[in-house]
Amino acid sequence: MSQSSESLPERIENEEQLDELLSRPTPAVIDVLGRIDGDIILLGIGGKMGPTLARMAVRASQAAGKKRRVVGVSRFSDPKAEEQLQAWGVETIRADLLEPAQVAKLPDAPNVVAMSALKFGSTGKAALTWGMNVYVPTLVARRYSQSRIVAFSTGNVYPLSNVRRGGSRETDPVGPVGEYAMSTLGRERIYEYFAEATGTPTTIVRLNYACELRYGVIADMARRVQAGEAIDLRMSCVNAIWQGDANAAVWQSLERCASPAFTFNLAGPETLSVRRLCEALAAELETTAQFIGEEAHDALLSNGGLGHELFGYPKIPIGRVVRWTADWVRRGERSLGKPTHFETRDGSY
């Protein structure tokens, strides 16, 4: 079942409904996964986006009549997360991707989605940050040099840009701020190196930012507005894209893997004012947003135009995400408890 405006609910009642919506494949995803042969392995599946991304692949493959394994690899510190994936038809493997011997034993798969990373909590853990963001990609690129690789990256590789220019484009110079962002550029360079040295077809996805109701910049703002906390306006604008739309773009990008590597920004179409988002959430929550700080003329922003041209315009408008999120927060539904730190301007996470 594909998404359409007619099939979207006015509210999302529970996590079961939320996960179904986030993993609902579009016709384009079904077409792509019907054309592409072979199993799929997702490395670092235990994060915020991995589970519904994997479930979308299972559902799209079934809809396309394509028999394949969809395998998720993680340390799985939460056994319930592993059980949920298995219930959705995703095979699971417990492994530490920092261990070369464990990476070497992973099953062959012609289609690889590399998601492992360290961002939040990276401040004060520089060595581990570089290990996760640069060393692990080296192991992955060597192990899967004969595969097609979609590698997750971030808009943090760009410098802050003037809010009036619509965000950094793929052709703009990079300029990472802070050690985390530098390590993510290192991750990209590793995948680019192997794409050229071994001819591994590769796509690099610069994500900025995926949102759902339990996590993301809009959920962050909603909970803080409801709690009466002041929102820092120094990062005056943000990007946001519904995670289901982001999932769909990732699967379509499998067909764009190339050597040299293909890179695109995965971001929503708007430059979103933090102040206006918070005021809209406050109106839904029947409260008043509180602010501190002065709105800067620059922000961490990505231009998602190329991705929209290639993979389609996001189907879920941010206005609807705001209403869904406010309703979710008002009812006290679950949060992942992982703040995005969207207001950070010095690269310290």
ZIRAFEN-V720697 format. One record per pair of residues at least 24 apart in sequence whose ideal C-beta (glycine too) atoms are under 10 Angstrom apart, sorted by the first residue. I is the first residue (numbers start at 1). J is the second residue. Records with the same first field share a line. If there is no record, write none. Layout:
I=J  J
This chain:
1=25  26  59  63
2=26  27  28  29  30  60  63  248  315
3=27  242  244  245  248  315  316
4=315
5=315  316  317  320
8=315  316  317  320  324
9=320  324
10=320  323  324  327
11=323  324  326  327  328  331
12=212  213  324  325  327  328  331  333
13=327  328  331  333
14=328  331  333  334
15=84  213  214  328  333  334
18=52  212  213  214  243  244  324  328  333  334
19=51  52  55  84  88  212  214  244
20=52  55  59  244
21=52  212  213  242  243  244  316  324
22=49  51  52  53  55  56  210  212  213  242  243  244  245  246  247  316
23=51  52  53  54  55  56  57  58  59  60  88  243  244  247  248
24=52  55  56  59  60  244  247  248  315
25=55  56  57  58  59  60  61  62  63  64  244  247  248  251
26=56  60  244  245  247  248  249  251  252  311  312  315
27=60  63  248  312
28=60  248  249  251  252  311  312
29=56  57  59  60  61  63  64  247  248  249  250  251  252  254  311  312
30=56  59  60  61  62  63  64  65  66  251
31=60  63  64  252  255
32=60  64  248  251  252  253  254  255  256  311
33=57  58  59  60  61  62  63  64  66  68  70  111  251  252  254  255
34=60  61  63  64  65  66
35=64  66  254  255
36=61  64  66  68  110  111  148  251  254  255  257
37=66  68  110  111
38=66  68  69  108  109  110  111  147  148
39=67  68  69  70  71  91  107  108  109  110  111  112  147
40=68  69  70  71  72  90  109  110  111  112  113  147  148  150  251  254
41=69  70  71  72  73  91  93  106  107  108  109  110  111  112  113  114  140  144  147
42=70  71  72  73  74  85  90  109  111  112  113  114  115  116  150
43=71  72  73  74  93  95  97  103  106  109  112  113  114  115  116  136  137  139  140  143  144  149  151  152
44=72  73  74  75  97  113  114  115  116  117  118  132  136  140  152
45=70  71  72  73  74  76  81  82  85  90  92  93  113  115  116
46=72  73  74  75  76  77  78  81  82  85  92  94  115  116
47=74  81  115  116  117  119  152  215  338
48=115  210  212  214  215  216  243  336  338  340
49=113  115  152  207  210  212  215  243  246  247  250
50=74  81  85  90  113  115  116  152  247
51=81  82  84  85  88  90
52=88  210  212  243  244  246  247
53=90  113  115  152  210  243  244  246  247  248  250  251
54=85  88  89  90  91  92  113  115  247
55=84  85  87  88  89  90  247
56=88  244  247  248  250  251
57=89  90  111  113  247  250  251  254
58=85  88  89  90  91
59=88  89
60=247  248  251
61=89
62=89
68=109  110  111
69=107  109
70=109  111  113
71=106  107  109  112
72=113  115
73=97  102  103  106  107  112  114  115  116  140
74=115  116
75=102  116
96=136
97=131  132  135  136  137  139  140  143
98=128  131  132  135  136  139
99=136  139
100=135  136  138  139  142  143
102=139
103=136  138  139  140  142  143  144
104=139  142  143
105=143
106=139  140  143  144
108=143  144  146  147
109=144  147  148
110=144  146  147  148  201
111=144  147  148  149  150  251  254  257
112=140  141  143  144  147  148  149  150  151  200  202  254  257
113=148  149  150  151  152  203  205  250  251  253  254
114=140  141  144  149  150  151  152  153  187  191  202  204  205
115=150  151  152  205  250
116=140  151  152  187
117=151  152  153  154  180  183  184  187
118=180  183  184  349
119=154  156  180  181  183  184  338  340  341  349
120=180  338  339  340  341  349
121=180  338  349
122=178  179  180  181  183  347  348  349
123=178  179  180  341  344  346  347  348  349
124=348
125=179  180
126=179  180  182  183
128=183
129=179  180  182  183  184  186  349
130=179  180  182  183  186  187
131=183
132=183  187
133=179  180  181  182  183  184  185  186  187  188  190
134=182  183  184  185  186  187  188  189  190
135=183  186  187  190
136=187  190
137=186  187  188  189  190  191  193  194
138=186  187  190  191  193  194
139=190
140=190  191  194
141=190  191  192  193  194  195  197  198  200  202
142=190  194  198  200
144=194  198  200  202
145=194  195  197  198  199  200
146=198  199  200  201
147=200  201  202  257
148=200  201  202  203  254  255  256  257  258
149=191  194  195  200  201  202  203  204  254  257  261
150=191  201  202  203  204  205  250  251  253  254  256  257  262
151=187  188  190  191  192  194  195  202  203  204  205  257  261  263
152=184  187  203  204  205  206  207  250  266
153=184  185  187  188  191  203  204  205  206  207  208  263  264  265  266
154=180  181  184  185  187  188  205  206  207  208  209  266  300  302
155=181  184  206  207  208  209  239  265  266  267  300  301  302  303  304
156=180  181  182  183  184  185  206  207  208  300  302  344  347  349
157=181  182  184  185  186  187  188  204  206  208  263  302
158=185  206  208  265  300  301  302  303
159=298  300
160=235  296  297  298  299  300  301  345
161=237  271  297  298  299  300  301  302  303
162=296  297  298  299  301
163=236  237  271  273  295  296  297  298  299  301
164=237  271  297  298
165=271  298  301  303
166=269  270  271  301  302  303  304  305
167=208  237  239  265  267  268  269  270  271  299  300  301  302  303  304  305
168=206  208  265  267  300  301  302  303
169=264  265  302  303  304  305  306
170=204  206  262  263  264  265  302  303  305  306  307
171=263  303  306
172=265  302  303
174=206
176=347
177=300  344  345  346  347  348
178=344  345  346  347  348  349
179=347  348  349
180=344  347  348  349
181=300  347  349
182=347
188=261  263
189=261
191=261  263
192=259  260  261  263
193=260  261
194=259  261
195=257  258  259  260  261  262
196=259  260  261
197=259
198=259
199=259  260
200=257  258  259  261
201=254  255  256  257  258  259  260  261  262
202=256  257  258  259  260  261  262  263
203=250  252  253  254  255  256  257  258  261  262  263  264
204=253  257  261  262  263  264
205=246  249  250  253  256  262  263  264  265  266  307
206=263  264  265  266  267  302  304  307
207=239  241  243  246  249  250  265  266  267  302  304  307
208=238  239  240  241  246  265  266  267  268  300  301  302  303  304
209=238  239  240  241  243  246  266  267  268  300  302  340  342
210=239  240  241  242  243  244  245  246  247  249  250  266  267  268
211=238  239  240  241  242  243  244  245  246  268  316  318  321  322  324  325  340
212=242  243  244  246  321  324  325  328  336
213=243  321  324  325  326  327  328  329  333  334  335  336
214=243  325  328  333  334  335  336  337  338
215=243  334  335  336  337  338  339  340
216=240  241  242  243  321  325  336  338  340  342
217=272  274  277  339  340  341  342  343
218=242  272  277  278  280  281  318  321  322  324  325  326  329  340  342
219=281  321  324  325  326  328  329  335  336  338  339  340
220=325  335  338  339  340  341  342  343
221=274  277  278  280  281  282  289  322  325  326  329  340  342  343
222=277  278  280  281  282  284  285  322  324  325  326  327  328  329  330  335
223=281  285  325  328  329  335  337  339
224=278  281  289  290  329  339
225=277  278  279  280  281  282  283  284  285  287  288  289  290  326  329
226=281  282  284  285  286  287  289  326  329  330  332
227=287  290  329
228=287  288  289  290
229=289  290  292
230=278  289  290  291  292  293
231=274  275  277  278  279  281  282  289  290  291  292  293  342  343
232=274  291  292  293  294  342  343  344  345
233=273  274  275  278  291  292  293  294  295  296  343
234=274  292  293  294  295  296  299  343  344  345
235=274  293  295  296  298  299  300  301  341  342  343  344  345
236=271  272  273  274  275  293  294  295  296  297  298  299  301  343
237=270  271  272  273  274  275  276  277  295  296  297  298  299  300  301
238=267  268  270  271  272  273  274  277  299  300  301  340  342  343
239=265  266  267  268  269  270  271  272  299  300  301  302  303  304  318  342
240=267  268  270  272  277  314  318  321  322  342
241=266  267  268  269  270  302  304  307  308  314  316  318  321
242=268  314  315  316  317  318  320  321  324
243=316  321
244=314  315  316
245=307  308  311  312  313  314  315  316  321
246=304  307  311  314
248=311  312  314  315
249=304  307  308  310  311  312  314
250=307  311
251=311
252=307  310  311  312
253=307  310  311
255=310  311
256=307  310  311
262=310
263=306
264=302  304  305  306  307  308  309  310  311
265=301  302  303  304  305  306  307  308
266=302  304  306  307  308  311  314
267=301  302  303  304  305  306  307  308  314
268=302  304  307  308  313  314  316  317  318  321
269=303  304  305  307  308  313  314  317  318
270=304  314  317  318  319
271=299  301  302  303
272=299  301  318  322
273=299
274=299  342  343
276=322
277=318  321  322  325
278=322
280=318  319  322  323  326
281=322  323  325  326  329
282=326
283=322  326
284=322  323  324  325  326  327  329  330
285=325  326  327  329  330
286=326  330
287=330
292=343
293=343
296=345
298=345
299=342  345
300=342  344  345  347
